[in-house]
Amino acid sequence: MSHAAPLRVAIIAGSTRPGRKADTVARWIHSLAERRDDAVFEVVDLADHGLPLIDEPVPPMAGMYNKPHTQKWAATIASFDAFVFVTPEYNHSTSGALKNAIDYLFAEWNDKVAGFVSYGFNSGFRAVEHLRLVLSELKVATVRSSVALTIGEDFTGQTYTEFTPRDTHETYVTAMLDEVVTWGTALRTVRQG
Ligand SMILES: Cc1cc2nc3c(=O)[nH]c(=O)nc-3n(C[C@H](O)[C@H](O)[C@H](O)COP(=O)(O)O)c2cc1C
């Protein structure tokens, strides 16, 4: 079945601390994604949403969002068909900021797809595996192909502040986005019943 509207993919920058790398990595993924014509890609930066630690009185499964910041975040996530989570590894998991942002919502994530771009001194694989578990509870399908950036190899300079991704990563970005678009298109039919 074909759809008139292009698939909408959010590239979520998943950390918020000053000096973070998530925004730089998200913009790089966006620059590569923009070469494609099979979906529309937008960066969604957690830092722009200023979400406090979850402060909703009713659990998100009820969909009774009380706070303006939750309603804005819900409207943002609801507007996308698919996600690319750009996640650091913090203590062998994802960032608290990203977990908190995920926890805020429920229905807006359901029956959608996610791919991952991780980074850390050990490439962030454990953050991705944790995210897969978390997202399964939210009925998000996660694709196999992912992109793993290594501090020391893909970030250089004395304090690793220069982003110098190795060329080989572009192949992995393409593979991950291919799967996100394919599954994202398929799952849109599920949501439309
Ligand atoms: C609280 C904290 C915990 C970290 N834990 C890990 C870790 O478990 N494994 C790892 O490879 N890197 C770890 N790092 C290094 C980060 O992956 C690296 O600093 C990265 O740039 C953090 O993401 P951000 O710049 O977007 O905040 C940690 C960094 C922080 C701030």
The ligand as a Tripos MOL2 file, in Angstrom:
@<TRIPOS>MOLECULE
LIG
   31    33     1     0     0
SMALL
NO_CHARGES

@<TRIPOS>ATOM
      1 C1         27.9980    9.8950   33.9480 C.3       1 LIG1
      2 C2         28.8590    9.3050   32.8670 C.ar      1 LIG1
      3 C3         29.0400    7.9510   32.7970 C.ar      1 LIG1
      4 C4         29.7940    7.3800   31.7710 C.ar      1 LIG1
      5 N1         29.8910    6.0310   31.6810 N.ar      1 LIG1
      6 C5         30.4810    5.4760   30.5940 C.ar      1 LIG1
      7 C6         30.4390    4.0670   30.4060 C.ar      1 LIG1
      8 O1         29.8800    3.3290   31.1970 O.2       1 LIG1
      9 N2         31.0170    3.5730   29.2990 N.ar      1 LIG1
     10 C7         31.6350    4.3740   28.3630 C.ar      1 LIG1
     11 O2         32.1100    3.8380   27.3680 O.2       1 LIG1
     12 N3         31.6840    5.7090   28.5110 N.ar      1 LIG1
     13 C8         31.1130    6.2700   29.6070 C.ar      1 LIG1
     14 N4         31.1310    7.6340   29.7880 N.ar      1 LIG1
     15 C9         31.7790    8.4430   28.7580 C.3       1 LIG1
     16 C10        30.6910    8.9950   27.8330 C.3       1 LIG1
     17 O3         30.1670    8.0210   26.9690 O.3       1 LIG1
     18 C11        31.1970   10.1850   27.0550 C.3       1 LIG1
     19 O4         31.6800   11.1500   27.9790 O.3       1 LIG1
     20 C12        30.1230   10.8090   26.2060 C.3       1 LIG1
     21 O5         30.6410   11.9200   25.5010 O.3       1 LIG1
     22 C13        28.9360   11.2310   27.0510 C.3       1 LIG1
     23 O6         27.8700   11.6470   26.2560 O.3       1 LIG1
     24 P1         27.4760   13.2070   26.1450 P.3       1 LIG1
     25 O7         28.7570   13.9260   25.7210 O.co2     1 LIG1
     26 O8         26.4560   13.2890   25.0630 O.co2     1 LIG1
     27 O9         26.9950   13.6270   27.4800 O.co2     1 LIG1
     28 C14        30.4020    8.2110   30.8040 C.ar      1 LIG1
     29 C15        30.2380    9.6010   30.9060 C.ar      1 LIG1
     30 C16        29.4520   10.1480   31.8950 C.ar      1 LIG1
     31 C17        29.2250   11.6410   31.9220 C.3       1 LIG1
@<TRIPOS>BOND
     1     1     2 1
     2     2     3 ar
     3     2    30 ar
     4     3     4 ar
     5     4     5 ar
     6     4    28 ar
     7     5     6 ar
     8     6     7 ar
     9     6    13 1
    10     7     8 2
    11     7     9 ar
    12     9    10 ar
    13    10    11 2
    14    10    12 ar
    15    12    13 ar
    16    13    14 ar
    17    14    15 1
    18    14    28 ar
    19    15    16 1
    20    16    17 1
    21    16    18 1
    22    18    19 1
    23    18    20 1
    24    20    21 1
    25    20    22 1
    26    22    23 1
    27    23    24 1
    28    24    25 2
    29    24    26 1
    30    24    27 1
    31    28    29 ar
    32    29    30 ar
    33    30    31 1
@<TRIPOS>SUBSTRUCTURE
     1 LIG1         1 GROUP 0 **** ****
